[in-house]
Every structure is written in structure tokens, then in C-alpha cells.
Amino acid sequence: MLRERMRAAESVLVLTGAGVSAESGVPTFRGGGNTAVWKGMPFDVISSAGMLQKDLPAVWEWFNYRRNLLAVLKPNPAHETIASWQDRFADLALVTQNIDGLHQASGSRDVIELHGNIWRARCFDCDARHDLKDMKMDDGVPSCFDCGGNLRPDVVLFGEMLPPGAFERAFDAAQRCDLCFVIGTSAVVYPAASIPEIARANGAYVVEINPEPTPLSSICHEVLTGKAGEILPLLSEARPLGRAT
Ligand code: APR
């Protein structure tokens, strides 16, 4: 059934979460019964708007630690397969909750980042964005090149709004897609988890890929239980764009 749907699909939406990067060595936040903890603080405390106000240097220390972890990690076959789909489907929307930049590192273009990107910083004062790859990070809070103001990670923290336009683009893609993949997310964080629900409500065929069941499994037409890096390459038929000849 899924193969026929993939052959016929014109518009495809892929929603990814931390699980798609697990095989690259990126720790997930939940799944497997554990939740990430930093210096005794649950990740959703250190990664919160409240902590940004209370202790900005500590927030930078946490994201510097995560960035150093990520710096040596590479995309895996799940990222690579999804990247190859942008030349296979006429309309592919890749919506990610991940801030790790591995989709882009594997060649995916125009990634809709719902939760920002750990490789960018944003100025509190002038809102300028800066690429952290160009910055030598010492301890403490980095300053804005443009206005000298304090920078913050350009990541959506708990208690904060999504980046302007990101959810709107994801919502539009969910309304128009005829096939929706939900890959490596525990589907407990909203509004991201509402995207497959919107796709289903608009008639899309919804497929989940995850080693564990999630709250979304019950609304999916198919659930492929297993690792994304093992399952996605199997779905990758080298068939040119559009319908079977
Ligand atoms: N392939 C596919 N899925 C996997 C794999 C794998 N190899 N390994 C783990 N998973 C699944 C887990 O079973 C779990 O359901 O990935 C999911 C990871 O869930 P979370 O850690 O909760 O990550 P995510 O859903 O992306 O979290 C959403 O919450 O913490 C915030 O902002 C953060 O973007 C994040 C958001």
C-alpha cells in the first residue's frame, strides 16, 4: 500500500523529531523511558524562557555542550534518504523539530525549522542572526557583532513562540499533502504534533516510523516499527519524479 501511495504522491510532508538523528549519535530528549538532564536540571528547565531571564550564561553553557556534542556527528541514512526525496517528489515539505542542522548537512534544502537552529544566535536588542560556525565561543554570553547587545541561542525554548511563519508554512503543507511521514518524534510537544493530525484531517495518508508507539500511532494509516536509518532506505526506490511509466 505505501509503495503505491509513494508512486502516486504529488505532495509529500515529512515531519521529523530527535529520533531521526539518534543513529547519528544525537541523544533524544525522551524515548526509552529516559529524559535528558543537565547538571541535575531536566532539559525542559535549562531550555526554558524562564532560565533565559534567570541565568543566560547557564543557558549558553548547556547549548555550548550540545553544540560540541553535535560538531563531530554526521547525517545518517535517514537524513540522506529524506534529502534524496526532494528531487523525487514534485512537492516535498520537510518540517523538523530538530535544531541540530543534520538535515541541511545531508543536502536538504528549504528545511522548515519549527524550533530554530543550534548553529545560530540571535540578538536580544537588534534581533540580528549570527552563524555560530563563524564564532569562537568562550564561556559567558557572546555579543552581537552589529550592536554589541547580548546574544541568545536562536532556538525555541520551552514557553516561547515558534519562529514567525514556520508553523504557518508547515500548516499549509499539511493541508495540501497527500502523503505524510512522521519520523522519530514522541509526538508530545505541540503545535508540532498537530501537523500529522491536520494532514490526516485533509485526506492525507499518514505513516509513522518509530521503534516505539506514540500518541499519534492511532491516527496513522501505517506504522513502521523500527529505526528510521534502517527503514527509510528501504522505501527509497530510484524512480524518477512523478508517476510510474
Ligand atoms: N528512529 C526513529 N525513531 C527513533 C529512533 C530511531 N533510530 N530512536 C528513537 N526514536 C524515537 C523515540 O522512540 C521517541 O519516540 O524518537 C522519539 C524521540 O522523542 P523525543 O526525544 O521526545 O524528541 P522529539 O519528539 O523530537 O521532541 C520534541 O521536545 O524537547 C523538546 O524542543 C525539543 O524538538 C524537541 C521537542
Residues whose N, C-alpha, C, O or C-beta is under 5 A from the ligand:
A	BS01	APR	G17 A18 G19 V20 A22 E23 T28 F29 R30 G31 Q97 N98 H115 G184 T185 S186 A187 V189 I209 N210 P211 E212 G226 K227 A228 G229
